[in-house]
Amino acid sequence: MAYNPGYGQPGYGGPPPGEQLEMGHGPYPSIGTGGGISPQVHQWFRAVDKDQSGFITSNELKIALVNAQGQSFSDTACNLMIGMFDKDRSGTINLDEFDKLYTYINQWLAVFKTYDVDQSGHIDEQELSKALSQMGFRFTPDFINFLSKRSDPRDGKISVDQFIVLCVQIQRFTEAFRVRDTQQNGTVTIGFEDFLNIALSCSI
């Protein structure tokens, strides 16, 4: 499930622009096109849709998702995932969109368990370093430490929802960077407004 490091430039790796990152071919689960909706997904949708409106909000999703520490997924993670699948920008997702989200979350759980080698329910700094390295990124120990402390300032332990947010944000910034890295040498020259555009577009 690792990137091919042959693609790598200083700091980042992964497939060339335009190549889909899919489960089994890279670290990032694919949003996918969906298919027939299983009875289990119907059941989960009805359970999560507390007001029975036929749509799921970020708050309803937050109530339904709990990490290994028994805590609800963060607002950031839930807003991120709703936003990724909310095609009509209504702020909610319907059953078809939830089906894709359900698959996506389960794929992320599988990725997380791969790197949570001690099955502690969280990823520590060493496990994060290994995960990002296998994803094709060559980050310094200091930057890995920064990422860990950014997710959990107290002890650097990263829960599954924090891991999803971190990886999706890195993916988004990497894609934006790669587009501007015309020489493919790992450096870019960027104007201030373009920098702000990237930062505001890629951040939650």
HELIX and SHEET records of a PDB file:
HELIX    1   1 PRO A    5  TYR A    7  5                                   3    
HELIX    2   2 PRO A   39  VAL A   48  1                                  10    
HELIX    3   3 SER A   58  ALA A   64  1                                   7    
HELIX    4   4 ASP A   75  PHE A   85  1                                  11    
HELIX    5   5 LEU A   95  TYR A  115  1                                  21    
HELIX    6   6 GLU A  125  GLN A  134  1                                  10    
HELIX    7   7 PRO A  141  SER A  151  1                                  11    
HELIX    8   8 VAL A  160  ARG A  180  1                                  21    
HELIX    9   9 PHE A  192  CYS A  202  1                                  11    
END                                                                             
